[in-house]
Amino acid sequence: MEYDYISWHFVLYIGRWLVSALVMMVPLYLIKNYTKVKNEYIHLVMIQIVGAFIFYHLDAYIFK
């Protein structure tokens, strides 16, 4: 039974991972095209912060 539980959470996590890639394209586009910041490393940090706010509760649910 423990294996089924782990497998289900892993499937949820994979789904979350795939959705997050699509969701994060929007803020990346906005930050890249509508700010004066041109450094890609700064874009990465900004997108990671946005992603943390968006996916924190979903990750907490998956890893509960």
VEXROZA-98339 format. One record per atom (N, C-alpha, C): residue number from 1; residue in one letter; y, z, x; chain; atom name. Coordinates in Angstrom, 2 decimals. Each point is the difference from the previous one (the first is absolute). Layout:
<k = NUM	r = A	c2 = Y	c3 = Z	c1 = X	c = A	a = CA>
...
***
This chain:
<k = 1	r = M	c2 = -1.21	c3 = 0.00	c1 = 0.81	c = A	a = N>
<k = 1	r = M	c2 = 1.21	c3 = 0.00	c1 = -0.81	c = A	a = CA>
<k = 1	r = M	c2 = 1.27	c3 = 0.00	c1 = 0.86	c = A	a = C>
<k = 2	r = E	c2 = -0.04	c3 = 0.68	c1 = 1.12	c = A	a = N>
<k = 2	r = E	c2 = 1.18	c3 = 0.04	c1 = 0.86	c = A	a = CA>
<k = 2	r = E	c2 = 0.38	c3 = -1.40	c1 = 0.48	c = A	a = C>
<k = 3	r = Y	c2 = -0.99	c3 = -0.83	c1 = 0.26	c = A	a = N>
<k = 3	r = Y	c2 = 0.25	c3 = -1.36	c1 = 0.46	c = A	a = CA>
<k = 3	r = Y	c2 = 0.76	c3 = -0.80	c1 = -1.06	c = A	a = C>
<k = 4	r = D	c2 = -0.35	c3 = 0.15	c1 = -1.27	c = A	a = N>
<k = 4	r = D	c2 = 0.70	c3 = -0.71	c1 = -1.07	c = A	a = CA>
<k = 4	r = D	c2 = 1.47	c3 = 0.41	c1 = -0.05	c = A	a = C>
<k = 5	r = Y	c2 = 0.27	c3 = 1.28	c1 = 0.18	c = A	a = N>
<k = 5	r = Y	c2 = 1.36	c3 = 0.51	c1 = -0.02	c = A	a = CA>
<k = 5	r = Y	c2 = 0.81	c3 = -0.62	c1 = 1.14	c = A	a = C>
<k = 6	r = I	c2 = -0.57	c3 = -0.01	c1 = 1.19	c = A	a = N>
<k = 6	r = I	c2 = 0.70	c3 = -0.56	c1 = 1.15	c = A	a = CA>
<k = 6	r = I	c2 = 0.21	c3 = -1.50	c1 = -0.19	c = A	a = C>
<k = 7	r = S	c2 = -0.99	c3 = -0.69	c1 = -0.50	c = A	a = N>
<k = 7	r = S	c2 = 0.13	c3 = -1.44	c1 = -0.21	c = A	a = CA>
<k = 7	r = S	c2 = 1.10	c3 = -0.32	c1 = -0.99	c = A	a = C>
<k = 8	r = W	c2 = 0.07	c3 = 0.75	c1 = -1.09	c = A	a = N>
<k = 8	r = W	c2 = 1.02	c3 = -0.25	c1 = -1.02	c = A	a = CA>
<k = 8	r = W	c2 = 1.39	c3 = 0.21	c1 = 0.58	c = A	a = C>
<k = 9	r = H	c2 = 0.19	c3 = 1.06	c1 = 0.76	c = A	a = N>
<k = 9	r = H	c2 = 1.31	c3 = 0.24	c1 = 0.61	c = A	a = CA>
<k = 9	r = H	c2 = 0.34	c3 = -1.08	c1 = 1.03	c = A	a = C>
<k = 10	r = F	c2 = -1.01	c3 = -0.48	c1 = 0.71	c = A	a = N>
<k = 10	r = F	c2 = 0.24	c3 = -1.06	c1 = 0.97	c = A	a = CA>
<k = 10	r = F	c2 = 0.43	c3 = -1.28	c1 = -0.70	c = A	a = C>
<k = 11	r = V	c2 = -0.62	c3 = -0.32	c1 = -1.12	c = A	a = N>
<k = 11	r = V	c2 = 0.39	c3 = -1.18	c1 = -0.78	c = A	a = CA>
<k = 11	r = V	c2 = 1.43	c3 = 0.16	c1 = -0.51	c = A	a = C>
<k = 12	r = L	c2 = 0.36	c3 = 1.18	c1 = -0.49	c = A	a = N>
<k = 12	r = L	c2 = 1.38	c3 = 0.25	c1 = -0.43	c = A	a = CA>
<k = 12	r = L	c2 = 0.98	c3 = -0.17	c1 = 1.16	c = A	a = C>
<k = 13	r = Y	c2 = -0.38	c3 = 0.50	c1 = 1.16	c = A	a = N>
<k = 13	r = Y	c2 = 0.87	c3 = -0.10	c1 = 1.16	c = A	a = CA>
<k = 13	r = Y	c2 = 0.19	c3 = -1.46	c1 = 0.42	c = A	a = C>
<k = 14	r = I	c2 = -1.07	c3 = -0.77	c1 = 0.00	c = A	a = N>
<k = 14	r = I	c2 = 0.12	c3 = -1.43	c1 = 0.34	c = A	a = CA>
<k = 14	r = I	c2 = 0.93	c3 = -0.70	c1 = -1.00	c = A	a = C>
<k = 15	r = G	c2 = -0.17	c3 = 0.30	c1 = -1.28	c = A	a = N>
<k = 15	r = G	c2 = 0.89	c3 = -0.58	c1 = -1.01	c = A	a = CA>
<k = 15	r = G	c2 = 1.44	c3 = 0.39	c1 = 0.22	c = A	a = C>
<k = 16	r = R	c2 = 0.24	c3 = 1.24	c1 = 0.32	c = A	a = N>
<k = 16	r = R	c2 = 1.35	c3 = 0.48	c1 = 0.28	c = A	a = CA>
<k = 16	r = R	c2 = 0.58	c3 = -0.70	c1 = 1.22	c = A	a = C>
<k = 17	r = W	c2 = -0.83	c3 = -0.18	c1 = 1.00	c = A	a = N>
<k = 17	r = W	c2 = 0.45	c3 = -0.66	c1 = 1.22	c = A	a = CA>
<k = 17	r = W	c2 = 0.42	c3 = -1.44	c1 = -0.29	c = A	a = C>
<k = 18	r = L	c2 = -0.79	c3 = -0.71	c1 = -0.79	c = A	a = N>
<k = 18	r = L	c2 = 0.33	c3 = -1.39	c1 = -0.33	c = A	a = CA>
<k = 18	r = L	c2 = 1.26	c3 = -0.09	c1 = -0.86	c = A	a = C>
<k = 19	r = V	c2 = 0.13	c3 = 0.89	c1 = -0.96	c = A	a = N>
<k = 19	r = V	c2 = 1.19	c3 = 0.01	c1 = -0.85	c = A	a = CA>
<k = 19	r = V	c2 = 1.24	c3 = 0.34	c1 = 0.81	c = A	a = C>
<k = 20	r = S	c2 = -0.14	c3 = 0.94	c1 = 0.92	c = A	a = N>
<k = 20	r = S	c2 = 1.17	c3 = 0.41	c1 = 0.79	c = A	a = CA>
<k = 20	r = S	c2 = 0.53	c3 = -1.15	c1 = 0.85	c = A	a = C>
<k = 21	r = A	c2 = -0.87	c3 = -0.85	c1 = 0.49	c = A	a = N>
<k = 21	r = A	c2 = 0.47	c3 = -1.14	c1 = 0.79	c = A	a = CA>
<k = 21	r = A	c2 = 0.88	c3 = -0.91	c1 = -0.85	c = A	a = C>
<k = 22	r = L	c2 = -0.39	c3 = -0.22	c1 = -1.24	c = A	a = N>
<k = 22	r = L	c2 = 0.81	c3 = -0.85	c1 = -0.89	c = A	a = CA>
<k = 22	r = L	c2 = 1.29	c3 = 0.69	c1 = -0.42	c = A	a = C>
<k = 23	r = V	c2 = -0.11	c3 = 1.29	c1 = -0.32	c = A	a = N>
<k = 23	r = V	c2 = 1.17	c3 = 0.75	c1 = -0.46	c = A	a = CA>
<k = 23	r = V	c2 = 1.05	c3 = 0.10	c1 = 1.11	c = A	a = C>
<k = 24	r = M	c2 = -0.44	c3 = 0.18	c1 = 1.23	c = A	a = N>
<k = 24	r = M	c2 = 0.93	c3 = 0.19	c1 = 1.10	c = A	a = CA>
<k = 24	r = M	c2 = 0.70	c3 = -1.29	c1 = 0.42	c = A	a = C>
<k = 25	r = M	c2 = -0.48	c3 = -1.14	c1 = -0.47	c = A	a = N>
<k = 25	r = M	c2 = 0.68	c3 = -1.27	c1 = 0.31	c = A	a = CA>
<k = 25	r = M	c2 = 1.41	c3 = -0.04	c1 = -0.60	c = A	a = C>
<k = 26	r = V	c2 = 0.17	c3 = 0.60	c1 = -1.16	c = A	a = N>
<k = 26	r = V	c2 = 1.30	c3 = -0.03	c1 = -0.68	c = A	a = CA>
<k = 26	r = V	c2 = 1.05	c3 = 0.78	c1 = 0.80	c = A	a = C>
<k = 27	r = P	c2 = -0.25	c3 = 1.28	c1 = 0.35	c = A	a = N>
<k = 27	r = P	c2 = 1.02	c3 = 0.70	c1 = 0.79	c = A	a = CA>
<k = 27	r = P	c2 = 0.22	c3 = -0.64	c1 = 1.37	c = A	a = C>
<k = 28	r = L	c2 = -1.06	c3 = -0.54	c1 = 0.60	c = A	a = N>
<k = 28	r = L	c2 = 0.17	c3 = -0.66	c1 = 1.29	c = A	a = CA>
<k = 28	r = L	c2 = 0.93	c3 = -1.20	c1 = -0.13	c = A	a = C>
<k = 29	r = Y	c2 = -0.19	c3 = -0.79	c1 = -1.02	c = A	a = N>
<k = 29	r = Y	c2 = 0.87	c3 = -1.16	c1 = -0.24	c = A	a = CA>
<k = 29	r = Y	c2 = 1.45	c3 = 0.46	c1 = -0.20	c = A	a = C>
<k = 30	r = L	c2 = 0.18	c3 = 1.04	c1 = -0.82	c = A	a = N>
<k = 30	r = L	c2 = 1.35	c3 = 0.48	c1 = -0.28	c = A	a = CA>
<k = 30	r = L	c2 = 0.68	c3 = 0.55	c1 = 1.25	c = A	a = C>
<k = 31	r = I	c2 = -0.73	c3 = 0.81	c1 = 0.76	c = A	a = N>
<k = 31	r = I	c2 = 0.58	c3 = 0.59	c1 = 1.21	c = A	a = CA>
<k = 31	r = I	c2 = 0.30	c3 = -1.08	c1 = 1.04	c = A	a = C>
<k = 32	r = K	c2 = -0.91	c3 = -0.93	c1 = 0.13	c = A	a = N>
<k = 32	r = K	c2 = 0.17	c3 = -1.05	c1 = 1.01	c = A	a = CA>
<k = 32	r = K	c2 = 1.16	c3 = -0.93	c1 = -0.32	c = A	a = C>
<k = 33	r = N	c2 = 0.19	c3 = -0.32	c1 = -1.27	c = A	a = N>
<k = 33	r = N	c2 = 1.00	c3 = -1.00	c1 = -0.38	c = A	a = CA>
<k = 33	r = N	c2 = 1.33	c3 = 0.57	c1 = -0.48	c = A	a = C>
<k = 34	r = Y	c2 = 0.04	c3 = 1.27	c1 = -0.40	c = A	a = N>
<k = 34	r = Y	c2 = 1.23	c3 = 0.53	c1 = -0.58	c = A	a = CA>
<k = 34	r = Y	c2 = 0.58	c3 = 1.18	c1 = 0.77	c = A	a = C>
<k = 35	r = T	c2 = -0.49	c3 = 0.25	c1 = 1.20	c = A	a = N>
<k = 35	r = T	c2 = 0.63	c3 = 0.99	c1 = 0.86	c = A	a = CA>
<k = 35	r = T	c2 = 0.41	c3 = -0.69	c1 = 1.30	c = A	a = C>
<k = 36	r = K	c2 = 0.83	c3 = 0.68	c1 = 0.75	c = A	a = N>
<k = 36	r = K	c2 = 0.45	c3 = -0.57	c1 = 1.27	c = A	a = CA>
<k = 36	r = K	c2 = -0.93	c3 = 0.38	c1 = 1.15	c = A	a = C>
<k = 37	r = V	c2 = -1.06	c3 = 0.73	c1 = -0.32	c = A	a = N>
<k = 37	r = V	c2 = -0.96	c3 = 0.41	c1 = 1.03	c = A	a = CA>
<k = 37	r = V	c2 = -0.87	c3 = -1.21	c1 = 0.35	c = A	a = C>
<k = 38	r = K	c2 = -0.04	c3 = -0.36	c1 = 1.25	c = A	a = N>
<k = 38	r = K	c2 = -0.77	c3 = -1.18	c1 = 0.43	c = A	a = CA>
<k = 38	r = K	c2 = -1.24	c3 = 0.36	c1 = 0.82	c = A	a = C>
<k = 39	r = N	c2 = -0.16	c3 = 1.25	c1 = 0.35	c = A	a = N>
<k = 39	r = N	c2 = -1.13	c3 = 0.44	c1 = 0.82	c = A	a = CA>
<k = 39	r = N	c2 = -1.23	c3 = 0.20	c1 = -0.87	c = A	a = C>
<k = 40	r = E	c2 = -1.09	c3 = -0.71	c1 = 0.31	c = A	a = N>
<k = 40	r = E	c2 = -1.22	c3 = 0.10	c1 = -0.81	c = A	a = CA>
<k = 40	r = E	c2 = -0.63	c3 = 1.39	c1 = 0.06	c = A	a = C>
<k = 41	r = Y	c2 = 0.17	c3 = 0.70	c1 = 1.11	c = A	a = N>
<k = 41	r = Y	c2 = -0.56	c3 = 1.35	c1 = 0.11	c = A	a = CA>
<k = 41	r = Y	c2 = 0.71	c3 = 0.96	c1 = -0.95	c = A	a = C>
<k = 42	r = I	c2 = 1.29	c3 = -0.17	c1 = -0.16	c = A	a = N>
<k = 42	r = I	c2 = 0.74	c3 = 0.82	c1 = -0.96	c = A	a = CA>
<k = 42	r = I	c2 = -0.44	c3 = -0.36	c1 = -1.42	c = A	a = C>
<k = 43	r = H	c2 = -0.23	c3 = -1.28	c1 = -0.26	c = A	a = N>
<k = 43	r = H	c2 = -0.52	c3 = -0.41	c1 = -1.32	c = A	a = CA>
<k = 43	r = H	c2 = -1.32	c3 = 0.69	c1 = -0.27	c = A	a = C>
<k = 44	r = L	c2 = -0.88	c3 = 0.04	c1 = 0.99	c = A	a = N>
<k = 44	r = L	c2 = -1.30	c3 = 0.63	c1 = -0.16	c = A	a = CA>
<k = 44	r = L	c2 = 0.13	c3 = 1.47	c1 = -0.36	c = A	a = C>
<k = 45	r = V	c2 = 0.87	c3 = 0.71	c1 = 0.69	c = A	a = N>
<k = 45	r = V	c2 = 0.21	c3 = 1.42	c1 = -0.29	c = A	a = CA>
<k = 45	r = V	c2 = 0.54	c3 = 0.18	c1 = -1.41	c = A	a = C>
<k = 46	r = M	c2 = 0.96	c3 = -0.83	c1 = -0.38	c = A	a = N>
<k = 46	r = M	c2 = 0.58	c3 = 0.11	c1 = -1.34	c = A	a = CA>
<k = 46	r = M	c2 = -1.05	c3 = -0.27	c1 = -1.08	c = A	a = C>
<k = 47	r = I	c2 = -0.84	c3 = -1.00	c1 = 0.20	c = A	a = N>
<k = 47	r = I	c2 = -1.03	c3 = -0.35	c1 = -0.97	c = A	a = CA>
<k = 47	r = I	c2 = -1.06	c3 = 1.10	c1 = -0.07	c = A	a = C>
<k = 48	r = Q	c2 = -0.34	c3 = 0.60	c1 = 1.12	c = A	a = N>
<k = 48	r = Q	c2 = -0.98	c3 = 1.09	c1 = -0.02	c = A	a = CA>
<k = 48	r = Q	c2 = 0.53	c3 = 1.20	c1 = -0.79	c = A	a = C>
<k = 49	r = I	c2 = 1.28	c3 = 0.28	c1 = 0.11	c = A	a = N>
<k = 49	r = I	c2 = 0.60	c3 = 1.09	c1 = -0.77	c = A	a = CA>
<k = 49	r = I	c2 = -0.03	c3 = -0.32	c1 = -1.49	c = A	a = C>
<k = 50	r = V	c2 = 0.36	c3 = -1.22	c1 = -0.36	c = A	a = N>
<k = 50	r = V	c2 = -0.06	c3 = -0.42	c1 = -1.41	c = A	a = CA>
<k = 50	r = V	c2 = -1.43	c3 = 0.11	c1 = -0.51	c = A	a = C>
<k = 51	r = G	c2 = -0.96	c3 = -0.47	c1 = 0.78	c = A	a = N>
<k = 51	r = G	c2 = -1.40	c3 = 0.07	c1 = -0.39	c = A	a = CA>
<k = 51	r = G	c2 = -0.49	c3 = 1.43	c1 = -0.18	c = A	a = C>
<k = 52	r = A	c2 = 0.47	c3 = 0.90	c1 = 0.85	c = A	a = N>
<k = 52	r = A	c2 = -0.38	c3 = 1.41	c1 = -0.14	c = A	a = CA>
<k = 52	r = A	c2 = 0.47	c3 = 0.57	c1 = -1.33	c = A	a = C>
<k = 53	r = F	c2 = 1.21	c3 = -0.35	c1 = -0.41	c = A	a = N>
<k = 53	r = F	c2 = 0.50	c3 = 0.47	c1 = -1.29	c = A	a = CA>
<k = 53	r = F	c2 = -0.78	c3 = -0.62	c1 = -1.16	c = A	a = C>
<k = 54	r = I	c2 = -0.34	c3 = -1.26	c1 = 0.12	c = A	a = N>
<k = 54	r = I	c2 = -0.69	c3 = -0.69	c1 = -1.10	c = A	a = CA>
<k = 54	r = I	c2 = -1.44	c3 = 0.48	c1 = -0.15	c = A	a = C>
<k = 55	r = F	c2 = -0.72	c3 = 0.13	c1 = 1.11	c = A	a = N>
<k = 55	r = F	c2 = -1.45	c3 = 0.21	c1 = -0.07	c = A	a = CA>
<k = 55	r = F	c2 = -0.45	c3 = 1.43	c1 = 0.25	c = A	a = C>
<k = 56	r = Y	c2 = 0.91	c3 = 0.95	c1 = 0.17	c = A	a = N>
<k = 56	r = Y	c2 = -0.39	c3 = 1.38	c1 = 0.28	c = A	a = CA>
<k = 56	r = Y	c2 = -0.89	c3 = 0.59	c1 = -1.09	c = A	a = C>
<k = 57	r = H	c2 = 0.41	c3 = -0.13	c1 = -1.24	c = A	a = N>
<k = 57	r = H	c2 = -0.75	c3 = 0.60	c1 = -1.11	c = A	a = CA>
<k = 57	r = H	c2 = -1.33	c3 = -0.70	c1 = -0.22	c = A	a = C>
<k = 58	r = L	c2 = -0.03	c3 = -1.30	c1 = 0.18	c = A	a = N>
<k = 58	r = L	c2 = -1.25	c3 = -0.74	c1 = -0.15	c = A	a = CA>
<k = 58	r = L	c2 = -0.99	c3 = 0.41	c1 = 1.08	c = A	a = C>
<k = 59	r = D	c2 = 0.45	c3 = 0.14	c1 = 1.22	c = A	a = N>
<k = 59	r = D	c2 = -0.89	c3 = 0.45	c1 = 1.07	c = A	a = CA>
<k = 59	r = D	c2 = -0.49	c3 = 1.42	c1 = -0.25	c = A	a = C>
<k = 60	r = A	c2 = 0.86	c3 = 0.86	c1 = -0.50	c = A	a = N>
<k = 60	r = A	c2 = -0.41	c3 = 1.37	c1 = -0.31	c = A	a = CA>
<k = 60	r = A	c2 = -1.10	c3 = 0.00	c1 = -1.05	c = A	a = C>
<k = 61	r = Y	c2 = 0.10	c3 = -0.87	c1 = -0.99	c = A	a = N>
<k = 61	r = Y	c2 = -1.03	c3 = -0.11	c1 = -1.03	c = A	a = CA>
<k = 61	r = Y	c2 = -1.31	c3 = -0.51	c1 = 0.59	c = A	a = C>
<k = 62	r = I	c2 = 0.07	c3 = -1.02	c1 = 0.83	c = A	a = N>
<k = 62	r = I	c2 = -1.22	c3 = -0.59	c1 = 0.57	c = A	a = CA>
<k = 62	r = I	c2 = -0.71	c3 = 1.00	c1 = 0.90	c = A	a = C>
<k = 63	r = F	c2 = 0.74	c3 = 0.74	c1 = 0.80	c = A	a = N>
<k = 63	r = F	c2 = -0.61	c3 = 0.91	c1 = 0.97	c = A	a = CA>
<k = 63	r = F	c2 = -0.23	c3 = 1.41	c1 = -0.55	c = A	a = C>
<k = 64	r = K	c2 = 0.23	c3 = 0.18	c1 = -1.29	c = A	a = N>
<k = 64	r = K	c2 = -0.19	c3 = 1.31	c1 = -0.63	c = A	a = CA>
<k = 64	r = K	c2 = -1.47	c3 = 0.35	c1 = -0.08	c = A	a = C>
***
